[in-house]
Amino acid sequence: MIDVVGVDRIDGPLLVVEGFAGAAYGEVVEVTAPTGTHLGEVLSTGTDAAIIEVWGDTTGLRTEDVAVRFRGETLRLGVGPASLGRVFDGLGRPRDGLPAPPAAVTADVHGAALDPAARAYPSDVIRTGVSAIDAMNTLVRGQKLPIFSAAGLPHDALATQIALQAGGGEDEDVAVVFAALGIAHDVAAGFRERFEGSGLAGRTALFLNLADDPPMERIVTPRAALTLAEHLAFEAGRHVLVILTDMTNYAEALRELSARKNEVPGRKGYPGYLYTDLASLYERCGRIRGRPGSLTQIPILTMPGDDVTHPIPDLTGYVTEGQIVLSRALHRAGIYPPVDVPASLSRLMKDGIGEGATRADHAEVAAQTFAAYARLRDVRSLATILGENALSATDRTYLAFGEAFESGLLAQDPEEARDLDTTLDLAWAALSHLPASELGRVSEATLAAHYGGGHGAGAGHGGGAGHGGAGDAT
């Protein structure tokens, strides 16, 4: 270790030590000041200066009051199965008032993306108990499937519901690593209450970075969470689901740090390496050939201004395998979860569903439901212009299908866990409002086994009226 007393410049969370060439990039430092001791990291080093990022509050500090200890190592975190059932801060330190859990190993939090040559193709379903995901955007082990939300939408409730209900087979226990970035105290308390009251806290590790914690700590939080998840998945052989919310807060912290370093800004002021930085997190998931575990990611981000072309969702979409998009219109219509079905996609869904995996009719019913819901949008637009009385009899059956789909399959209680059979049966109940001639994406054998057209057709011809707010939802 090397101690340096006094620094030459303080710029927000950055300390500059001039004339010091003994630091290494990424090295952890201890910064001691009258306000306490904080950890930090060397961001830049050379023959003439070292720049240090402090994970703590530097407000009011004077250069002569600061002492820096260079520890000669990168940030490492003790991880192991004993970390499950615990609550940590953004740097992986206990926040639940208990001693640090015994560690099986100590690992570098920065980690690395999985070697592409060692990857096994993602397969097998992780059941979430949420019909809109399990039926239409199925999550597969080893996949990274983000949720694109916006301010005011219930992504926190959905994240908690997925975490508590996540599972594979009936007897399978999925470990959950839940990292919350830049959240308010009441939101953090709500997360802890839900997990502790569920009886499933023992399989979950919580990393809570609060809104009044140093923003720079936010850059470490997802890395600390993924370090634990990697050990559980690839060393302990567990199937692990990592939920990161809200990645927009992470990107904002990265932008602040970039501005402090006087880097040339990119789109909307974010650093030009935002894509690379996000990829360094997202690519730390998957499956490794020859090892039994898997690491699956659900990053959640709020789109500034509801803009899906904003750099954060835009660049996230380039790295991940699909997206689940939440709809403000559906939320206003009182539908939870407000999943925008046509805008959502799970690119690996086809590799995890079907006979022997979920149910033989899963792929067909999902494809037909997607197609019918897309047609529904056109019918609703036509009804808005011409009125429902001008619609054909077939078009009116689509209005009945939409009502049954949104109120039956799409909408569910935040604490309701549905099994896959129930979910797919609800999809068939909605499709049964359409005439069989409209179900061209389903085979004759599947149609004969599941279609209830006699009941649905009758309901469909009279179901157009009273569509109300749900008709405006999409």
C-alpha positions as CSV (number, residue, x, y, z in Angstrom):
1,M,0.0,0.0,0.0
2,I,1.1,3.6,-0.7
3,D,-0.1,6.6,1.3
4,V,-0.4,10.1,-0.1
5,V,-1.3,13.0,2.2
6,G,-3.1,15.8,0.4
7,V,-4.3,16.1,-3.1
8,D,-3.9,18.8,-5.7
9,R,-7.4,19.3,-7.0
10,I,-11.0,18.2,-6.1
11,D,-13.6,18.3,-8.9
12,G,-16.9,16.9,-7.6
13,P,-16.3,13.1,-7.1
14,L,-12.8,13.3,-8.7
15,L,-9.5,13.8,-6.9
16,V,-6.3,14.7,-8.8
17,V,-2.9,13.7,-7.3
18,E,-0.2,15.4,-9.4
19,G,3.4,14.2,-9.6
20,F,2.4,10.6,-8.6
21,A,3.2,7.8,-11.0
22,G,2.8,4.8,-8.7
23,A,-1.0,4.1,-9.3
24,A,-2.5,1.5,-11.6
25,Y,-5.7,1.8,-13.6
26,G,-8.7,0.4,-11.7
27,E,-6.8,0.3,-8.4
28,V,-8.9,0.7,-5.3
29,V,-8.0,3.6,-3.0
30,E,-9.1,4.6,0.5
31,V,-9.8,8.3,0.8
32,T,-9.7,9.6,4.4
33,A,-11.2,13.0,5.2
34,P,-12.7,14.7,8.2
35,T,-16.1,13.4,7.1
36,G,-15.0,9.8,7.2
37,T,-13.3,7.2,5.0
38,H,-14.6,6.3,1.5
39,L,-13.5,3.9,-1.1
40,G,-12.6,5.0,-4.7
41,E,-10.9,3.9,-7.9
42,V,-8.1,5.1,-10.1
43,L,-9.7,6.3,-13.4
44,S,-6.5,7.5,-15.1
45,T,-2.8,7.3,-14.3
46,G,0.4,8.4,-15.9
47,T,3.8,9.7,-15.2
48,D,2.5,13.1,-14.0
49,A,-0.8,12.5,-12.2
50,A,-3.4,10.1,-11.0
51,I,-7.2,10.8,-11.2
52,I,-9.3,9.1,-8.6
53,E,-13.1,8.6,-8.6
54,V,-14.5,8.7,-5.0
55,W,-17.5,6.6,-4.1
56,G,-18.7,9.1,-1.5
57,D,-19.6,12.7,-0.8
58,T,-16.7,15.2,-1.4
59,T,-18.8,18.3,-0.7
60,G,-16.8,20.8,1.4
61,L,-13.6,18.9,1.4
62,R,-10.3,20.8,1.2
63,T,-7.3,19.4,-0.7
64,E,-5.0,19.6,2.4
65,D,-7.5,17.6,4.5
66,V,-7.5,14.5,2.3
67,A,-5.3,11.5,2.6
68,V,-5.2,8.8,-0.1
69,R,-4.1,5.2,0.4
70,F,-3.5,3.2,-2.8
71,R,-4.3,-0.4,-1.9
72,G,-2.5,-2.1,-4.9
73,E,-5.5,-4.2,-6.0
74,T,-8.8,-3.8,-7.9
75,L,-12.1,-3.8,-6.1
76,R,-13.0,-7.4,-4.9
77,L,-16.1,-8.7,-3.4
78,G,-16.5,-11.8,-1.2
79,V,-19.3,-13.9,-2.6
80,G,-20.9,-17.3,-1.9
81,P,-24.2,-19.0,-1.3
82,A,-24.4,-17.3,2.1
83,S,-25.0,-14.0,0.4
84,L,-28.5,-15.1,-0.5
85,G,-31.1,-13.8,1.9
86,R,-29.1,-10.7,2.6
87,V,-29.4,-7.0,1.8
88,F,-26.3,-5.0,0.6
89,D,-25.6,-1.5,-0.4
90,G,-24.3,-0.5,-3.8
91,L,-20.8,-1.6,-3.1
92,G,-21.7,-5.0,-1.7
93,R,-21.5,-4.0,2.0
94,P,-24.2,-5.3,4.3
95,R,-27.2,-2.9,4.7
96,D,-29.3,-5.2,6.9
97,G,-27.3,-4.6,10.1
98,L,-25.7,-8.1,10.1
99,P,-22.1,-9.0,9.7
100,A,-20.7,-9.7,6.3
101,P,-21.7,-13.2,5.1
102,P,-18.9,-15.8,4.9
103,A,-17.4,-15.8,1.4
104,A,-16.6,-18.9,-0.6
105,V,-14.3,-16.8,-2.9
106,T,-13.2,-13.2,-3.4
107,A,-13.8,-12.0,-7.0
108,D,-13.0,-8.9,-9.0
109,V,-16.3,-7.0,-9.4
110,H,-15.3,-5.9,-12.9
111,G,-15.5,-9.4,-14.3
112,A,-15.6,-9.9,-18.0
113,A,-18.0,-10.9,-20.8
114,L,-18.4,-14.6,-21.3
115,D,-16.1,-16.1,-23.9
116,P,-18.2,-16.6,-27.0
117,A,-16.4,-19.8,-27.8
118,A,-17.4,-21.2,-24.4
119,R,-21.1,-20.2,-24.6
120,A,-23.9,-22.8,-24.7
121,Y,-26.9,-21.7,-26.6
122,P,-29.7,-20.4,-24.3
123,S,-32.5,-22.9,-23.8
124,D,-35.2,-24.0,-21.3
125,V,-37.8,-21.6,-20.0
126,I,-37.8,-19.5,-16.9
127,R,-41.4,-19.2,-15.9
128,T,-42.3,-15.8,-14.5
129,G,-46.0,-16.4,-13.7
130,V,-46.8,-13.3,-15.8
131,S,-49.0,-14.3,-18.7
132,A,-47.9,-11.5,-21.0
133,I,-44.3,-12.7,-20.7
134,D,-44.8,-16.5,-20.5
135,A,-47.2,-16.8,-23.4
136,M,-46.0,-14.0,-25.8
137,N,-42.4,-13.1,-24.8
138,T,-41.1,-16.2,-23.1
139,L,-37.9,-15.8,-21.1
140,V,-35.2,-18.4,-21.7
141,R,-32.3,-19.4,-19.4
142,G,-29.2,-17.4,-20.3
143,Q,-31.1,-14.7,-22.1
144,K,-30.9,-11.0,-21.6
145,L,-34.4,-9.5,-22.0
146,P,-34.8,-5.9,-21.0
147,I,-38.0,-4.1,-19.9
148,F,-38.5,-0.7,-21.5
149,S,-40.6,1.4,-19.2
150,A,-41.2,5.1,-18.6
151,A,-41.8,7.4,-15.6
152,G,-45.0,6.6,-13.8
153,L,-45.4,3.1,-15.2
154,P,-45.4,0.1,-12.8
155,H,-42.0,-1.4,-13.6
156,D,-41.1,-1.7,-10.0
157,A,-44.2,-3.8,-9.2
158,L,-43.5,-6.0,-12.3
159,A,-39.8,-6.4,-11.4
160,T,-40.8,-7.6,-7.9
161,Q,-43.5,-9.9,-9.2
162,I,-41.1,-11.5,-11.7
163,A,-38.4,-11.9,-9.0
164,L,-40.8,-13.6,-6.6
165,Q,-42.4,-15.9,-9.1
166,A,-39.5,-16.8,-11.3
167,G,-39.0,-20.6,-11.7
168,G,-38.5,-23.3,-14.2
169,G,-39.9,-26.8,-13.5
170,E,-42.1,-27.4,-10.5
171,D,-39.3,-28.4,-8.2
172,E,-36.7,-25.9,-9.5
173,D,-35.3,-23.2,-7.3
174,V,-34.1,-20.1,-9.1
175,A,-31.8,-17.8,-7.2
176,V,-32.5,-14.1,-7.7
177,V,-30.0,-11.2,-7.5
178,F,-32.0,-8.0,-7.5
179,A,-30.1,-4.7,-7.9
180,A,-31.9,-1.3,-7.5
181,L,-30.0,1.8,-8.7
182,G,-30.7,5.3,-7.5
183,I,-34.1,4.5,-5.9
184,A,-36.0,6.5,-3.2
185,H,-36.0,5.3,0.4
186,D,-39.7,4.4,0.2
187,V,-39.2,2.3,-2.9
188,A,-36.3,0.5,-1.2
189,A,-38.4,-0.1,1.8
190,G,-41.2,-1.5,-0.4
191,F,-38.8,-3.9,-2.1
192,R,-37.5,-5.2,1.2
193,E,-41.0,-5.6,2.6
194,R,-42.2,-7.5,-0.5
195,F,-39.3,-9.9,-0.4
196,E,-39.2,-10.4,3.3
197,G,-42.9,-10.9,3.5
198,S,-43.0,-13.5,0.6
199,G,-41.1,-16.2,2.4
200,L,-38.7,-16.3,-0.5
201,A,-36.1,-13.9,0.8
202,G,-33.7,-16.8,1.4
203,R,-33.2,-17.3,-2.3
204,T,-32.7,-13.6,-3.1
205,A,-29.8,-11.1,-2.6
206,L,-30.8,-7.4,-2.7
207,F,-28.3,-4.7,-3.7
208,L,-29.9,-1.3,-2.9
209,N,-28.2,1.9,-4.1
210,L,-30.4,4.8,-2.8
211,A,-31.0,8.1,-4.5
212,D,-29.0,10.0,-1.9
213,D,-26.1,7.6,-2.1
214,P,-23.1,9.0,-4.1
215,P,-24.0,8.7,-7.9
216,M,-20.6,7.2,-8.6
217,E,-21.5,4.2,-6.4
218,R,-24.2,3.5,-9.0
219,I,-21.5,2.5,-11.5
220,V,-20.3,-0.2,-9.2
221,T,-23.7,-1.6,-8.1
222,P,-24.6,-3.7,-11.1
223,R,-21.0,-5.0,-11.3
224,A,-21.1,-6.1,-7.7
225,A,-24.5,-7.8,-8.2
226,L,-23.3,-9.6,-11.3
227,T,-20.2,-10.8,-9.5
228,L,-22.3,-12.6,-7.0
229,A,-24.6,-14.0,-9.7
230,E,-21.6,-15.3,-11.8
231,H,-20.4,-17.3,-8.8
232,L,-23.8,-18.7,-8.0
233,A,-24.3,-19.7,-11.7
234,F,-21.0,-20.8,-12.9
235,E,-19.3,-22.1,-9.7
236,A,-22.3,-23.2,-7.6
237,G,-24.3,-24.5,-10.5
238,R,-27.5,-22.5,-9.8
239,H,-29.9,-21.0,-12.2
240,V,-29.7,-17.3,-11.5
241,L,-32.0,-14.4,-12.5
242,V,-30.5,-10.9,-12.3
243,I,-32.8,-7.9,-12.3
244,L,-31.3,-4.5,-12.7
245,T,-33.5,-1.5,-12.2
246,D,-33.2,1.3,-13.2
247,M,-30.4,1.3,-15.8
248,T,-31.3,4.9,-16.8
249,N,-30.0,6.0,-13.4
250,Y,-26.8,4.1,-14.1
251,A,-26.4,5.8,-17.4
252,E,-27.0,9.2,-15.8
253,A,-24.2,8.5,-13.3
254,L,-21.9,7.5,-16.2
255,R,-22.7,10.7,-18.0
256,E,-21.9,12.8,-14.9
257,L,-18.6,11.0,-14.5
258,S,-17.8,11.5,-18.2
259,A,-18.5,15.3,-17.9
260,R,-16.3,15.6,-14.8
261,K,-13.5,14.0,-16.8
262,N,-14.0,16.6,-19.6
263,E,-14.5,13.8,-22.2
264,V,-16.0,14.7,-25.5
265,P,-19.8,14.0,-25.2
266,G,-21.7,11.8,-27.6
267,R,-25.5,11.7,-28.2
268,K,-27.5,13.7,-25.7
269,G,-24.3,14.3,-23.6
270,Y,-23.7,10.6,-22.9
271,P,-20.1,9.3,-23.4
272,G,-19.2,7.8,-26.7
273,Y,-18.5,4.5,-25.0
274,L,-22.0,4.1,-23.5
275,Y,-22.7,1.2,-25.9
276,T,-19.4,-0.6,-24.8
277,D,-20.1,0.1,-21.2
278,L,-23.6,-1.3,-21.3
279,A,-22.4,-4.3,-23.3
280,S,-19.8,-5.0,-20.6
281,L,-22.7,-5.6,-18.2
282,Y,-25.2,-7.3,-20.4
283,E,-22.7,-9.7,-21.8
284,R,-21.9,-11.1,-18.4
285,C,-24.9,-13.5,-18.7
286,G,-25.5,-16.7,-20.5
287,R,-24.6,-20.4,-20.2
288,I,-21.2,-22.1,-20.3
289,R,-20.8,-25.4,-22.0
290,G,-20.2,-28.2,-19.5
291,R,-21.5,-26.3,-16.5
292,P,-25.0,-26.8,-15.1
293,G,-25.9,-23.3,-14.1
294,S,-27.1,-20.3,-16.1
295,L,-27.3,-16.5,-15.6
296,T,-30.3,-14.7,-17.0
297,Q,-30.7,-10.9,-17.0
298,I,-33.7,-8.6,-17.0
299,P,-32.4,-5.0,-17.2
300,I,-35.2,-2.4,-16.6
301,L,-34.9,1.1,-17.9
302,T,-37.2,4.1,-18.0
303,M,-37.1,5.8,-21.4
304,P,-36.7,9.6,-21.0
305,G,-39.7,11.3,-22.6
306,D,-41.1,7.9,-23.5
307,D,-38.6,7.9,-26.4
308,V,-37.6,4.5,-27.5
309,T,-34.9,6.0,-29.8
310,H,-33.2,7.6,-26.8
311,P,-29.6,6.4,-26.5
312,I,-30.2,4.2,-23.5
313,P,-33.0,2.0,-24.9
314,D,-31.6,2.3,-28.4
315,L,-28.1,0.9,-27.5
316,T,-29.6,-1.6,-25.0
317,G,-31.6,-3.0,-27.9
318,Y,-28.5,-3.6,-29.9
319,V,-27.0,-5.8,-27.2
320,T,-30.0,-7.7,-25.8
321,E,-32.2,-10.5,-27.3
322,G,-35.5,-8.6,-27.5
323,Q,-37.4,-6.3,-25.3
324,I,-40.6,-6.0,-23.3
325,V,-42.2,-2.6,-23.7
326,L,-44.7,-1.2,-21.3
327,S,-47.5,1.0,-22.6
328,R,-48.7,4.2,-21.0
329,A,-52.1,3.8,-22.9
330,L,-52.7,0.4,-21.4
331,H,-51.7,1.7,-18.0
332,R,-54.2,4.5,-18.3
333,A,-56.9,1.9,-19.2
334,G,-56.2,0.2,-15.9
335,I,-54.5,-2.9,-17.3
336,Y,-51.6,-4.4,-15.3
337,P,-49.1,-5.3,-16.4
338,P,-49.4,-2.9,-19.3
339,V,-47.3,-4.9,-21.8
340,D,-47.4,-3.5,-25.3
341,V,-47.6,-6.8,-27.1
342,P,-46.9,-5.7,-30.7
343,A,-43.9,-3.7,-29.6
344,S,-42.4,-6.5,-27.5
345,L,-40.3,-9.4,-28.6
346,S,-38.3,-12.3,-27.1
347,R,-35.9,-13.4,-29.8
348,L,-34.9,-16.7,-28.1
349,M,-38.5,-17.7,-27.3
350,K,-38.7,-20.1,-30.2
351,D,-35.8,-22.1,-28.8
352,G,-37.4,-22.7,-25.4
353,I,-41.0,-23.5,-26.1
354,G,-43.0,-26.3,-27.7
355,E,-43.6,-30.0,-27.1
356,G,-41.3,-31.4,-24.5
357,A,-40.5,-27.9,-23.2
358,T,-43.7,-26.0,-22.5
359,R,-46.7,-27.2,-24.4
360,A,-47.1,-28.5,-27.9
361,D,-49.4,-25.7,-29.0
362,H,-47.4,-22.8,-27.4
363,A,-45.7,-21.6,-30.6
364,E,-48.8,-21.7,-32.7
365,V,-51.1,-20.0,-30.2
366,A,-48.5,-17.3,-29.5
367,A,-48.1,-16.6,-33.3
368,Q,-51.8,-16.5,-33.8
369,T,-52.4,-14.2,-30.8
370,F,-49.7,-11.8,-32.1
371,A,-51.3,-11.7,-35.5
372,A,-54.8,-11.2,-34.2
373,Y,-53.8,-8.4,-31.8
374,A,-52.0,-6.6,-34.7
375,R,-55.2,-6.9,-36.8
376,L,-57.2,-5.6,-33.7
377,R,-55.2,-2.3,-33.8
378,D,-56.3,-1.7,-37.4
379,V,-60.0,-2.6,-36.6
380,R,-60.0,-0.2,-33.6
381,S,-58.5,2.6,-35.8
382,L,-61.3,2.0,-38.4
383,A,-63.9,2.0,-35.7
384,T,-62.7,5.3,-34.4
385,I,-63.0,6.9,-37.8
386,L,-66.2,5.2,-39.1
387,G,-67.9,4.0,-36.0
388,E,-68.5,0.4,-34.9
389,N,-71.8,0.1,-36.9
390,A,-69.8,0.4,-40.1
391,L,-67.6,-2.6,-39.2
392,S,-68.1,-6.0,-40.8
393,A,-69.2,-8.9,-38.7
394,T,-65.7,-10.3,-38.7
395,D,-64.2,-7.0,-37.6
396,R,-66.5,-6.9,-34.7
397,T,-65.3,-10.4,-33.6
398,Y,-61.8,-8.8,-33.4
399,L,-63.2,-6.2,-30.9
400,A,-64.5,-9.0,-28.8
401,F,-61.2,-10.8,-29.0
402,G,-59.4,-7.7,-27.9
403,E,-61.6,-7.3,-24.9
404,A,-61.1,-10.9,-23.9
405,F,-57.4,-10.8,-24.5
406,E,-56.7,-7.6,-22.5
407,S,-59.1,-8.3,-19.6
408,G,-58.4,-12.1,-19.5
409,L,-54.9,-12.9,-20.5
410,L,-53.0,-9.6,-20.3
411,A,-54.4,-8.3,-17.1
412,Q,-53.6,-10.0,-13.8
413,D,-53.1,-9.2,-10.2
414,P,-49.6,-8.1,-9.1
415,E,-49.4,-11.0,-6.7
416,E,-51.0,-13.6,-9.0
417,A,-48.7,-16.3,-10.3
418,R,-50.2,-18.2,-13.3
419,D,-49.0,-21.5,-14.5
420,L,-48.4,-21.9,-18.2
421,D,-51.5,-24.1,-18.9
422,T,-53.7,-21.4,-17.4
423,T,-52.0,-18.7,-19.5
424,L,-52.3,-20.6,-22.8
425,D,-55.9,-21.6,-22.0
426,L,-56.7,-17.9,-21.5
427,A,-55.1,-17.2,-24.9
428,W,-57.4,-19.8,-26.5
429,A,-60.4,-18.3,-24.7
430,A,-59.6,-15.0,-26.4
431,L,-59.0,-16.6,-29.8
432,S,-62.2,-18.5,-29.6
433,H,-64.1,-15.2,-30.2
434,L,-62.8,-15.2,-33.8
435,P,-64.1,-17.5,-36.5
436,A,-61.9,-20.5,-37.3
437,S,-61.3,-19.1,-40.8
438,E,-59.3,-16.2,-39.2
439,L,-56.9,-18.6,-37.4
440,G,-54.6,-19.3,-40.3
441,R,-51.5,-19.7,-38.1
442,V,-52.8,-22.7,-36.3
443,S,-52.8,-26.3,-37.6
444,E,-56.0,-28.2,-38.0
445,A,-54.9,-30.7,-35.3
446,T,-54.2,-27.9,-32.8
447,L,-57.4,-26.2,-33.7
448,A,-59.4,-29.3,-33.2
449,A,-57.8,-29.8,-29.7
450,H,-58.1,-26.3,-28.3
451,Y,-60.5,-24.1,-30.3
452,G,-63.9,-23.3,-28.7
453,G,-65.4,-21.5,-31.6
454,G,-69.0,-22.3,-31.0
455,H,-69.0,-20.2,-27.8
456,G,-66.6,-17.6,-29.0
457,A,-68.3,-16.8,-32.3
458,G,-71.6,-16.1,-30.6
459,A,-69.9,-13.8,-28.1
460,G,-67.9,-12.1,-30.8
461,H,-70.8,-10.9,-32.9
462,G,-72.3,-9.1,-29.9
463,G,-69.2,-8.1,-28.1
464,G,-68.2,-5.0,-30.0
465,A,-70.2,-2.5,-27.9
466,G,-69.1,-1.4,-24.5
467,H,-65.4,-1.7,-25.4
468,G,-64.8,1.7,-23.7
469,G,-61.4,2.7,-22.4
470,A,-59.7,-0.6,-23.5
471,G,-60.5,0.3,-27.1
472,D,-58.4,3.5,-26.7
473,A,-55.5,1.6,-25.1
474,T,-53.7,0.7,-28.2
